[in-house]
Amino acid sequence: MMLLDGSRRRLDRKALWGWLLVGFALAGFFDGIVLHQILQWHHLLSAFSPGSGLRAQIMADGLFHLAMYLLLVLATILLVAARATNSRIATTSEILRLSLVGFGLWHVVDAAVFHWLLGLHQIKMNSDAPLAWDIGWLVVFGLGPLLLAWAFPSRSGVASGSASAALMSVAMLSGLMAGLGPSFTRNSEAIVVFKEGMSPASMMQMVLAAGTSLKWTNSDGSVWVVGPLSWGGLFKLHANGAIVVSTSPLVGGCLAWSRFNA
């Protein structure tokens, strides 16, 4: 048990690890959404398997986000377990401090393990100075939150629930934003990744049934760009066997990458 707050009891270990994991997982979602999908600077395995196709890169990114999602589930379980034992409720400052530590630690682990030890990717793959981008990102989003957590003022008040609700809302909004449909975007194109073994005729039949049209396809015909796509068309594509249907800027970040590498 750690984090003494004056004369108050120590914070339960389950609550401590729970809030650390919330910050850690949110940092993973932040990197994945911003770097993989919005800025399109790299994929999880950009350096490890540069010759692999879009399907493999999307799958790796999806597994990474699944891992972050499972960490958030584990964090929720720990926080609920801590509350069930009638342990001391974390203060607002403790929640923010632990979450900032978790957020910073993710970027330290990401840089040290994924960038430099395993060499899976770097922050900006096509930069003339990729190490500079790695160090800069680490300083801003890794060391920065850790310093903020260290300097954060200690307060004695028990959290009213607003801080925890805000953090969990960010987690849920990250997932919701990644699944936004065409009704909430101005993007007229969508990536469709079909399951293996489908014939071009059956794929075209799916596209026509979805009420859209083909705009581009990669060399092996497994990835198509279609548009415009309605909500009904999106559901029809999924129902008929499409693996990925990207309709929002957050999920559709690979569009420019796929065209460049076609």
MIDOSE-1310 file (N, C-alpha, C; in nm, 2 decimals, decimal comma, always signed):
residues 262
mmll	+0,08/-0,12/+0,00/+0,00/+0,00/+0,00/+0,09/+0,12/+0,00; +0,05/+0,23/-0,08/+0,13/+0,34/-0,10/+0,05/+0,47/-0,10; +0,12/+0,58/-0,13/+0,06/+0,71/-0,14/-0,01/+0,76/-0,01; +0,07/+0,79/+0,09/+0,01/+0,84/+0,21/-0,04/+0,98/+0,19
dgsr	-0,15/+1,02/+0,24/-0,21/+1,16/+0,22/-0,23/+1,21/+0,36; -0,12/+1,27/+0,42/-0,13/+1,32/+0,56/-0,15/+1,21/+0,66; -0,25/+1,22/+0,74/-0,28/+1,12/+0,84/-0,38/+1,01/+0,78; -0,41/+1,02/+0,66/-0,51/+0,92/+0,61/-0,45/+0,79/+0,58
rrld	-0,53/+0,68/+0,57/-0,48/+0,55/+0,54/-0,42/+0,55/+0,41; -0,33/+0,45/+0,39/-0,26/+0,43/+0,26/-0,36/+0,39/+0,16; -0,34/+0,43/+0,03/-0,43/+0,39/-0,08/-0,41/+0,24/-0,11; -0,52/+0,17/-0,13/-0,52/+0,03/-0,15/-0,44/+0,00/-0,28
rkal	-0,36/-0,11/-0,28/-0,28/-0,14/-0,40/-0,36/-0,16/-0,52; -0,48/-0,22/-0,51/-0,57/-0,24/-0,63/-0,61/-0,11/-0,69; -0,64/-0,01/-0,61/-0,67/+0,12/-0,66/-0,55/+0,19/-0,72; -0,44/+0,17/-0,66/-0,31/+0,23/-0,71/-0,28/+0,18/-0,85
wgwl	-0,28/+0,05/-0,86/-0,25/-0,02/-0,99/-0,36/+0,01/-1,09; -0,48/+0,02/-1,05/-0,59/+0,05/-1,14/-0,58/+0,18/-1,21; -0,55/+0,29/-1,13/-0,53/+0,42/-1,19/-0,40/+0,43/-1,27; -0,30/+0,36/-1,23/-0,18/+0,36/-1,32/-0,21/+0,30/-1,45
lvgf	-0,29/+0,19/-1,45/-0,32/+0,12/-1,58/-0,41/+0,20/-1,66; -0,50/+0,28/-1,60/-0,59/+0,37/-1,68/-0,50/+0,47/-1,76; -0,40/+0,53/-1,69/-0,32/+0,62/-1,77/-0,23/+0,55/-1,87; -0,18/+0,43/-1,84/-0,10/+0,36/-1,93/-0,18/+0,32/-2,06
alag	-0,30/+0,27/-2,04/-0,38/+0,23/-2,15/-0,43/+0,35/-2,24; -0,46/+0,46/-2,17/-0,50/+0,58/-2,25/-0,39/+0,63/-2,33; -0,26/+0,62/-2,28/-0,15/+0,66/-2,36/-0,13/+0,57/-2,48; -0,16/+0,44/-2,47/-0,15/+0,35/-2,58/-0,25/+0,39/-2,68
ffdg	-0,38/+0,42/-2,64/-0,48/+0,46/-2,73/-0,44/+0,59/-2,80; -0,39/+0,68/-2,72/-0,35/+0,81/-2,78/-0,25/+0,80/-2,89; -0,15/+0,72/-2,87/-0,04/+0,69/-2,97/-0,10/+0,62/-3,09; -0,18/+0,52/-3,07/-0,24/+0,44/-3,18/-0,33/+0,53/-3,27
ivlh	-0,42/+0,60/-3,20/-0,51/+0,69/-3,28/-0,44/+0,80/-3,35; -0,35/+0,87/-3,28/-0,29/+0,99/-3,34/-0,18/+0,95/-3,44; -0,09/+0,86/-3,40/+0,03/+0,82/-3,49/-0,01/+0,72/-3,60; -0,09/+0,62/-3,57/-0,12/+0,52/-3,67/-0,22/+0,57/-3,76
qilq	-0,32/+0,64/-3,72/-0,44/+0,66/-3,80/-0,46/+0,81/-3,84; -0,44/+0,91/-3,75/-0,46/+1,04/-3,80/-0,33/+1,10/-3,87; -0,22/+1,09/-3,81/-0,10/+1,15/-3,87/-0,04/+1,05/-3,97; -0,06/+0,91/-3,95/-0,02/+0,81/-4,04/+0,14/+0,81/-4,05
whhl	+0,20/+0,83/-3,94/+0,35/+0,83/-3,94/+0,41/+0,69/-3,93; +0,34/+0,60/-3,87/+0,39/+0,46/-3,87/+0,28/+0,37/-3,83; +0,30/+0,24/-3,85/+0,22/+0,13/-3,80/+0,30/+0,06/-3,69; +0,23/-0,03/-3,62/+0,30/-0,10/-3,51/+0,43/-0,17/-3,56
lsaf	+0,41/-0,24/-3,68/+0,52/-0,32/-3,73/+0,59/-0,26/-3,86; +0,59/-0,12/-3,86/+0,64/-0,06/-3,99/+0,78/-0,09/-4,02; +0,87/-0,10/-3,91/+1,01/-0,13/-3,94/+1,04/-0,28/-3,93; +0,96/-0,35/-3,85/+0,98/-0,49/-3,84/+0,95/-0,57/-3,96
spgs	+0,84/-0,53/-4,03/+0,79/-0,60/-4,15/+0,75/-0,50/-4,26; +0,85/-0,42/-4,31/+0,82/-0,32/-4,40/+0,76/-0,37/-4,53; +0,78/-0,49/-4,57/+0,73/-0,54/-4,69/+0,59/-0,61/-4,68; +0,54/-0,61/-4,56/+0,41/-0,68/-4,54/+0,30/-0,59/-4,60
glra	+0,18/-0,65/-4,63/+0,07/-0,58/-4,69/-0,01/-0,50/-4,59; -0,10/-0,43/-4,64/-0,19/-0,35/-4,56/-0,27/-0,43/-4,46; -0,31/-0,55/-4,50/-0,39/-0,64/-4,41/-0,31/-0,67/-4,29; -0,18/-0,71/-4,30/-0,10/-0,74/-4,18/-0,08/-0,62/-4,09
qima	-0,06/-0,51/-4,15/-0,04/-0,39/-4,07/-0,16/-0,35/-3,99; -0,28/-0,36/-4,06/-0,40/-0,33/-3,99/-0,43/-0,43/-3,88; -0,40/-0,55/-3,90/-0,42/-0,66/-3,80/-0,33/-0,63/-3,68; -0,21/-0,59/-3,70/-0,11/-0,57/-3,59/-0,16/-0,45/-3,51
dglf	-0,20/-0,34/-3,58/-0,26/-0,22/-3,51/-0,38/-0,26/-3,43; -0,47/-0,34/-3,49/-0,59/-0,38/-3,42/-0,56/-0,46/-3,29; -0,46/-0,55/-3,30/-0,42/-0,63/-3,18/-0,36/-0,54/-3,08; -0,29/-0,44/-3,12/-0,23/-0,35/-3,02/-0,35/-0,27/-2,95
hlam	-0,45/-0,23/-3,02/-0,56/-0,16/-2,96/-0,64/-0,25/-2,87; -0,65/-0,38/-2,91/-0,72/-0,48/-2,83/-0,64/-0,49/-2,69; -0,51/-0,50/-2,70/-0,43/-0,51/-2,58/-0,46/-0,39/-2,48; -0,46/-0,27/-2,54/-0,49/-0,15/-2,46/-0,63/-0,16/-2,40
ylll	-0,73/-0,21/-2,48/-0,86/-0,22/-2,43/-0,87/-0,32/-2,31; -0,79/-0,43/-2,32/-0,79/-0,53/-2,21/-0,73/-0,47/-2,09; -0,63/-0,39/-2,11/-0,57/-0,32/-1,99/-0,67/-0,23/-1,92; -0,75/-0,16/-2,00/-0,85/-0,08/-1,94/-0,96/-0,16/-1,86
vlat	-0,99/-0,28/-1,92/-1,08/-0,37/-1,85/-1,02/-0,42/-1,72; -0,89/-0,45/-1,72/-0,82/-0,49/-1,60/-0,82/-0,38/-1,50; -0,80/-0,26/-1,54/-0,79/-0,14/-1,45/-0,93/-0,13/-1,39; -1,04/-0,14/-1,47/-1,17/-0,13/-1,41/-1,20/-0,23/-1,31
illv	-1,16/-0,36/-1,33/-1,18/-0,47/-1,24/-1,10/-0,43/-1,11; -0,98/-0,38/-1,12/-0,90/-0,35/-1,00/-0,97/-0,24/-0,92; -1,02/-0,14/-0,99/-1,08/-0,02/-0,92/-1,21/-0,07/-0,85; -1,29/-0,15/-0,92/-1,42/-0,20/-0,86/-1,38/-0,29/-0,74
aara	-1,28/-0,37/-0,75/-1,24/-0,46/-0,64/-1,20/-0,38/-0,52; -1,12/-0,27/-0,54/-1,08/-0,18/-0,43/-1,20/-0,12/-0,37; -1,29/-0,07/-0,44/-1,41/-0,01/-0,39/-1,49/-0,11/-0,30; -1,50/-0,24/-0,35/-1,58/-0,34/-0,28/-1,52/-0,37/-0,15
tnsr	-1,39/-0,35/-0,13/-1,33/-0,38/+0,00/-1,34/-0,27/+0,10; -1,41/-0,16/+0,06/-1,43/-0,05/+0,15/-1,30/+0,02/+0,18; -1,20/+0,01/+0,09/-1,07/+0,08/+0,12/-1,09/+0,23/+0,10; -0,99/+0,31/+0,13/-1,00/+0,45/+0,12/-1,02/+0,49/-0,02
iatt	-1,11/+0,59/-0,05/-1,13/+0,64/-0,19/-1,02/+0,73/-0,22; -0,97/+0,71/-0,34/-0,86/+0,80/-0,39/-0,90/+0,94/-0,40; -0,81/+1,04/-0,37/-0,84/+1,18/-0,38/-0,83/+1,21/-0,53; -0,88/+1,33/-0,56/-0,87/+1,38/-0,70/-0,72/+1,39/-0,74
seil	-0,64/+1,45/-0,65/-0,50/+1,46/-0,69/-0,43/+1,33/-0,71; -0,47/+1,23/-0,63/-0,41/+1,10/-0,64/-0,45/+1,03/-0,78; -0,57/+1,05/-0,81/-0,62/+0,99/-0,94/-0,54/+1,06/-1,06; -0,54/+1,19/-1,06/-0,47/+1,26/-1,17/-0,32/+1,23/-1,17
rlsl	-0,26/+1,22/-1,05/-0,11/+1,19/-1,04/-0,08/+1,05/-1,09; -0,16/+0,95/-1,05/-0,13/+0,82/-1,09/-0,16/+0,80/-1,24; -0,26/+0,86/-1,29/-0,29/+0,85/-1,43/-0,18/+0,92/-1,51; -0,13/+1,03/-1,47/-0,02/+1,10/-1,54/+0,11/+1,01/-1,54
vgfg	+0,13/+0,94/-1,42/+0,25/+0,85/-1,42/+0,23/+0,74/-1,52; +0,11/+0,68/-1,52/+0,09/+0,57/-1,62/+0,10/+0,62/-1,76; +0,05/+0,74/-1,79/+0,06/+0,79/-1,92/+0,21/+0,81/-1,96; +0,29/+0,87/-1,87/+0,43/+0,89/-1,90/+0,50/+0,76/-1,91
lwhv	+0,47/+0,66/-1,83/+0,54/+0,53/-1,83/+0,52/+0,46/-1,96; +0,40/+0,47/-2,02/+0,38/+0,41/-2,15/+0,48/+0,45/-2,25; +0,50/+0,59/-2,26/+0,59/+0,64/-2,36/+0,73/+0,61/-2,33; +0,77/+0,59/-2,20/+0,90/+0,54/-2,17/+0,92/+0,40/-2,22
vdaa	+0,82/+0,31/-2,19/+0,83/+0,17/-2,23/+0,83/+0,16/-2,38; +0,74/+0,24/-2,45/+0,73/+0,24/-2,59/+0,86/+0,28/-2,66; +0,93/+0,38/-2,61/+1,05/+0,43/-2,67/+1,16/+0,32/-2,64; +1,18/+0,28/-2,52/+1,29/+0,19/-2,48/+1,27/+0,05/-2,54
vfhw	+1,15/+0,00/-2,54/+1,13/-0,14/-2,58/+1,09/-0,15/-2,73; +0,99/-0,08/-2,77/+0,94/-0,10/-2,91/+1,02/-0,03/-3,01; +1,07/+0,09/-2,98/+1,15/+0,17/-3,07/+1,30/+0,12/-3,08; +1,36/+0,11/-2,96/+1,51/+0,09/-2,96/+1,55/-0,05/-2,93
llgl	+1,48/-0,12/-2,85/+1,52/-0,26/-2,82/+1,47/-0,36/-2,93; +1,34/-0,35/-2,96/+1,29/-0,44/-3,06/+1,29/-0,38/-3,20; +1,30/-0,25/-3,21/+1,30/-0,19/-3,35/+1,18/-0,21/-3,43; +1,06/-0,21/-3,37/+0,94/-0,24/-3,44/+0,90/-0,12/-3,53
hqik	+0,92/+0,00/-3,48/+0,89/+0,12/-3,55/+0,96/+0,24/-3,49; +0,95/+0,36/-3,55/+0,99/+0,48/-3,49/+0,88/+0,58/-3,50; +0,88/+0,69/-3,43/+0,77/+0,79/-3,43/+0,74/+0,83/-3,57; +0,84/+0,88/-3,65/+0,82/+0,93/-3,78/+0,91/+0,85/-3,87
mnsd	+0,85/+0,75/-3,94/+0,94/+0,66/-4,02/+1,01/+0,72/-4,14; +0,94/+0,82/-4,20/+1,00/+0,88/-4,32/+1,08/+1,00/-4,29; +1,12/+1,02/-4,17/+1,20/+1,14/-4,13/+1,35/+1,12/-4,16; +1,42/+1,23/-4,19/+1,56/+1,22/-4,21/+1,63/+1,21/-4,07
apla	+1,56/+1,24/-3,96/+1,62/+1,23/-3,83/+1,52/+1,16/-3,74; +1,50/+1,03/-3,76/+1,39/+0,96/-3,68/+1,42/+0,95/-3,53; +1,55/+0,95/-3,49/+1,59/+0,94/-3,35/+1,55/+1,07/-3,28; +1,56/+1,18/-3,35/+1,52/+1,31/-3,29/+1,37/+1,31/-3,26
wdig	+1,29/+1,26/-3,36/+1,15/+1,25/-3,33/+1,12/+1,16/-3,21; +1,19/+1,05/-3,20/+1,17/+0,96/-3,09/+1,20/+1,03/-2,96; +1,31/+1,10/-2,95/+1,35/+1,16/-2,83/+1,25/+1,28/-2,80; +1,22/+1,36/-2,90/+1,12/+1,47/-2,88/+0,99/+1,42/-2,83
wlvv	+0,93/+1,31/-2,89/+0,81/+1,26/-2,84/+0,82/+1,20/-2,70; +0,93/+1,14/-2,67/+0,95/+1,09/-2,53/+0,95/+1,20/-2,43; +1,02/+1,31/-2,46/+1,04/+1,42/-2,37/+0,90/+1,48/-2,34; +0,82/+1,51/-2,45/+0,70/+1,58/-2,44/+0,59/+1,49/-2,37
fglg	+0,57/+1,37/-2,42/+0,46/+1,28/-2,38/+0,50/+1,18/-2,27; +0,63/+1,16/-2,25/+0,68/+1,06/-2,15/+0,73/+1,14/-2,03; +0,84/+1,21/-2,04/+0,89/+1,28/-1,93/+0,80/+1,40/-1,88; +0,73/+1,46/-1,98/+0,64/+1,57/-1,94/+0,54/+1,53/-1,84
plll	+0,46/+1,43/-1,86/+0,36/+1,38/-1,77/+0,42/+1,34/-1,63; +0,54/+1,27/-1,64/+0,60/+1,23/-1,51/+0,64/+1,35/-1,43; +0,69/+1,46/-1,49/+0,72/+1,58/-1,42/+0,60/+1,65/-1,36; +0,49/+1,65/-1,44/+0,37/+1,70/-1,40/+0,31/+1,63/-1,27
awaf	+0,32/+1,50/-1,28/+0,28/+1,41/-1,17/+0,36/+1,44/-1,04; +0,49/+1,46/-1,06/+0,58/+1,49/-0,95/+0,55/+1,63/-0,89; +0,52/+1,73/-0,97/+0,49/+1,86/-0,93/+0,35/+1,89/-0,89; +0,26/+1,79/-0,91/+0,12/+1,81/-0,89/+0,09/+1,84/-0,74
psrs	+0,02/+1,94/-0,70/+0,00/+1,97/-0,56/-0,08/+1,87/-0,49; -0,05/+1,84/-0,37/-0,12/+1,74/-0,29/-0,24/+1,80/-0,22; -0,35/+1,74/-0,24/-0,48/+1,79/-0,18/-0,54/+1,68/-0,09; -0,61/+1,72/+0,01/-0,66/+1,62/+0,10/-0,80/+1,58/+0,07
gvas	-0,87/+1,65/-0,01/-1,01/+1,62/-0,04/-1,03/+1,49/-0,11; -1,14/+1,42/-0,08/-1,17/+1,29/-0,15/-1,23/+1,33/-0,28; -1,20/+1,25/-0,38/-1,25/+1,28/-0,52/-1,41/+1,26/-0,51; -1,47/+1,36/-0,58/-1,62/+1,35/-0,58/-1,67/+1,26/-0,69
gsas	-1,58/+1,21/-0,77/-1,62/+1,12/-0,88/-1,60/+1,19/-1,02; -1,58/+1,32/-1,02/-1,56/+1,39/-1,15/-1,43/+1,36/-1,22; -1,33/+1,34/-1,14/-1,20/+1,31/-1,21/-1,20/+1,17/-1,27; -1,25/+1,07/-1,19/-1,25/+0,94/-1,24/-1,35/+0,93/-1,36
aalm	-1,46/+1,00/-1,35/-1,56/+1,00/-1,46/-1,50/+1,06/-1,58; -1,42/+1,16/-1,57/-1,36/+1,23/-1,68/-1,26/+1,14/-1,75; -1,18/+1,07/-1,67/-1,08/+0,98/-1,73/-1,15/+0,86/-1,80; -1,25/+0,80/-1,74/-1,31/+0,69/-1,80/-1,39/+0,73/-1,93
svam	-1,44/+0,86/-1,93/-1,51/+0,91/-2,04/-1,42/+0,92/-2,16; -1,29/+0,97/-2,13/-1,19/+0,98/-2,24/-1,17/+0,84/-2,30; -1,16/+0,74/-2,21/-1,13/+0,60/-2,26/-1,25/+0,56/-2,35; -1,37/+0,58/-2,31/-1,49/+0,54/-2,39/-1,50/+0,62/-2,52
lsgl	-1,47/+0,75/-2,51/-1,48/+0,83/-2,63/-1,37/+0,80/-2,73; -1,25/+0,75/-2,69/-1,15/+0,70/-2,78/-1,20/+0,59/-2,87; -1,27/+0,50/-2,81/-1,33/+0,39/-2,88/-1,45/+0,43/-2,97; -1,53/+0,52/-2,92/-1,64/+0,57/-3,00/-1,60/+0,65/-3,12
magl	-1,50/+0,74/-3,10/-1,45/+0,82/-3,21/-1,39/+0,73/-3,32; -1,32/+0,62/-3,28/-1,26/+0,53/-3,38/-1,37/+0,45/-3,46; -1,49/+0,45/-3,41/-1,60/+0,38/-3,48/-1,70/+0,47/-3,55; -1,67/+0,60/-3,55/-1,77/+0,70/-3,61/-1,80/+0,66/-3,75
gpsf	-1,92/+0,67/-3,79/-1,96/+0,63/-3,92/-1,97/+0,75/-4,02; -2,01/+0,73/-4,14/-2,01/+0,83/-4,24/-2,10/+0,95/-4,21; -2,20/+0,93/-4,13/-2,29/+1,04/-4,10/-2,22/+1,15/-4,02; -2,11/+1,12/-3,96/-2,04/+1,22/-3,88/-1,91/+1,27/-3,94
trns	-1,88/+1,23/-4,06/-1,76/+1,27/-4,13/-1,79/+1,33/-4,27; -1,69/+1,40/-4,32/-1,70/+1,45/-4,45/-1,62/+1,37/-4,55; -1,57/+1,26/-4,50/-1,49/+1,17/-4,58/-1,58/+1,09/-4,68; -1,56/+1,11/-4,81/-1,64/+1,04/-4,91/-1,59/+0,90/-4,95
eaiv	-1,48/+0,86/-4,89/-1,42/+0,73/-4,93/-1,41/+0,65/-4,81; -1,40/+0,52/-4,83/-1,39/+0,42/-4,72/-1,30/+0,31/-4,77; -1,21/+0,26/-4,68/-1,13/+0,14/-4,71/-1,22/+0,01/-4,67; -1,22/-0,08/-4,76/-1,28/-0,21/-4,73/-1,17/-0,32/-4,75
vfke	-1,15/-0,40/-4,64/-1,06/-0,51/-4,65/-1,14/-0,64/-4,65; -1,13/-0,72/-4,75/-1,22/-0,84/-4,76/-1,14/-0,96/-4,71; -1,22/-1,06/-4,66/-1,16/-1,18/-4,61/-1,09/-1,26/-4,73; -0,99/-1,34/-4,69/-0,92/-1,41/-4,79/-1,01/-1,51/-4,86
gmsp	-0,98/-1,54/-4,99/-1,05/-1,64/-5,07/-1,17/-1,59/-5,14; -1,21/-1,46/-5,13/-1,32/-1,41/-5,20/-1,28/-1,38/-5,34; -1,37/-1,40/-5,43/-1,35/-1,37/-5,57/-1,38/-1,23/-5,60; -1,31/-1,17/-5,70/-1,34/-1,03/-5,74/-1,49/-1,01/-5,77
asmm	-1,56/-1,11/-5,83/-1,70/-1,10/-5,86/-1,78/-1,09/-5,74; -1,75/-1,17/-5,64/-1,83/-1,16/-5,51/-1,81/-1,04/-5,44; -1,68/-0,99/-5,44/-1,65/-0,86/-5,38/-1,73/-0,74/-5,44; -1,73/-0,74/-5,57/-1,80/-0,64/-5,64/-1,95/-0,65/-5,61
qmvl	-2,00/-0,77/-5,60/-2,14/-0,79/-5,57/-2,17/-0,73/-5,43; -2,08/-0,75/-5,34/-2,10/-0,69/-5,20/-2,10/-0,54/-5,21; -2,01/-0,48/-5,29/-2,00/-0,33/-5,30/-2,13/-0,28/-5,36; -2,18/-0,34/-5,47/-2,30/-0,29/-5,53/-2,42/-0,31/-5,44
aagt	-2,42/-0,42/-5,36/-2,53/-0,44/-5,26/-2,53/-0,33/-5,15; -2,41/-0,28/-5,13/-2,40/-0,18/-5,02/-2,44/-0,04/-5,08; -2,47/-0,03/-5,20/-2,51/+0,10/-5,26/-2,40/+0,20/-5,28; -2,28/+0,14/-5,31/-2,16/+0,23/-5,33/-2,09/+0,18/-5,46
slkw	-1,98/+0,25/-5,49/-1,90/+0,21/-5,61/-1,75/+0,20/-5,58; -1,69/+0,13/-5,66/-1,54/+0,11/-5,65/-1,47/+0,24/-5,70; -1,37/+0,28/-5,62/-1,29/+0,40/-5,66/-1,14/+0,36/-5,69; -1,10/+0,25/-5,62/-0,95/+0,21/-5,63/-0,94/+0,08/-5,56
tnsd	-0,84/+0,00/-5,60/-0,81/-0,13/-5,54/-0,66/-0,15/-5,55; -0,61/-0,23/-5,45/-0,46/-0,26/-5,45/-0,43/-0,37/-5,55; -0,30/-0,40/-5,56/-0,26/-0,49/-5,67/-0,32/-0,63/-5,66; -0,34/-0,68/-5,54/-0,39/-0,82/-5,53/-0,54/-0,82/-5,51
gsvw	-0,61/-0,70/-5,51/-0,75/-0,70/-5,51/-0,82/-0,72/-5,38; -0,74/-0,73/-5,27/-0,79/-0,76/-5,14/-0,84/-0,64/-5,06; -0,79/-0,52/-5,10/-0,83/-0,40/-5,04/-0,89/-0,30/-5,14; -1,01/-0,26/-5,11/-1,08/-0,17/-5,21/-1,11/-0,04/-5,14
vvgp	-1,11/+0,07/-5,22/-1,16/+0,20/-5,17/-1,29/+0,22/-5,24; -1,40/+0,25/-5,16/-1,53/+0,27/-5,22/-1,59/+0,40/-5,17; -1,69/+0,45/-5,23/-1,76/+0,57/-5,18/-1,86/+0,62/-5,28; -1,95/+0,70/-5,23/-1,98/+0,72/-5,09/-2,05/+0,60/-5,02
lswg	-2,04/+0,60/-4,89/-2,09/+0,49/-4,82/-2,19/+0,53/-4,71; -2,31/+0,48/-4,71/-2,41/+0,51/-4,60/-2,40/+0,42/-4,48; -2,47/+0,45/-4,38/-2,47/+0,36/-4,26/-2,52/+0,22/-4,30; -2,63/+0,22/-4,39/-2,68/+0,09/-4,43/-2,58/+0,01/-4,51
glfk	-2,51/+0,08/-4,60/-2,40/+0,01/-4,67/-2,29/-0,04/-4,59; -2,25/+0,03/-4,48/-2,15/-0,01/-4,39/-2,19/-0,14/-4,32; -2,32/-0,15/-4,27/-2,36/-0,27/-4,21/-2,37/-0,39/-4,31; -2,41/-0,36/-4,43/-2,42/-0,47/-4,53/-2,28/-0,53/-4,56
lhan	-2,18/-0,44/-4,57/-2,05/-0,49/-4,60/-2,00/-0,58/-4,49; -2,02/-0,54/-4,36/-1,98/-0,62/-4,25/-2,05/-0,75/-4,24; -2,18/-0,74/-4,27/-2,27/-0,86/-4,26/-2,23/-0,96/-4,37; -2,17/-0,92/-4,48/-2,14/-1,01/-4,59/-2,00/-1,06/-4,59
gaiv	-1,92/-1,02/-4,49/-1,79/-1,08/-4,47/-1,67/-0,98/-4,49; -1,69/-0,85/-4,49/-1,58/-0,76/-4,49/-1,51/-0,76/-4,36; -1,38/-0,76/-4,36/-1,30/-0,77/-4,23/-1,29/-0,63/-4,17; -1,26/-0,53/-4,25/-1,25/-0,39/-4,21/-1,33/-0,30/-4,30
vsts	-1,41/-0,21/-4,25/-1,47/-0,11/-4,32/-1,44/+0,02/-4,25; -1,35/+0,10/-4,31/-1,30/+0,23/-4,25/-1,38/+0,34/-4,31; -1,46/+0,41/-4,22/-1,54/+0,52/-4,27/-1,51/+0,66/-4,21; -1,42/+0,66/-4,10/-1,39/+0,78/-4,04/-1,25/+0,82/-4,06
plvg	-1,21/+0,95/-4,04/-1,07/+0,98/-4,05/-0,98/+0,91/-3,95; -1,04/+0,87/-3,83/-0,95/+0,81/-3,73/-0,92/+0,66/-3,77; -1,02/+0,59/-3,82/-1,00/+0,46/-3,86/-0,94/+0,45/-4,00; -0,97/+0,55/-4,08/-0,93/+0,54/-4,22/-0,80/+0,60/-4,25
gcla	-0,71/+0,61/-4,15/-0,58/+0,68/-4,17/-0,49/+0,61/-4,26; -0,51/+0,48/-4,29/-0,42/+0,41/-4,38/-0,45/+0,43/-4,53; -0,55/+0,51/-4,56/-0,59/+0,53/-4,70/-0,48/+0,59/-4,78; -0,42/+0,70/-4,73/-0,31/+0,75/-4,81/-0,19/+0,66/-4,82
wsrf	-0,16/+0,59/-4,71/-0,05/+0,49/-4,70/-0,07/+0,38/-4,81; -0,20/+0,33/-4,81/-0,22/+0,22/-4,90/-0,21/+0,26/-5,05; -0,25/+0,38/-5,08/-0,24/+0,43/-5,22/-0,09/+0,45/-5,26; -0,01/+0,50/-5,16/+0,13/+0,53/-5,18/+0,20/+0,40/-5,21
na	+0,16/+0,29/-5,14/+0,23/+0,16/-5,15/+0,17/+0,06/-5,24; +0,07/+0,11/-5,32/+0,01/+0,02/-5,41/+0,10/-0,03/-5,52
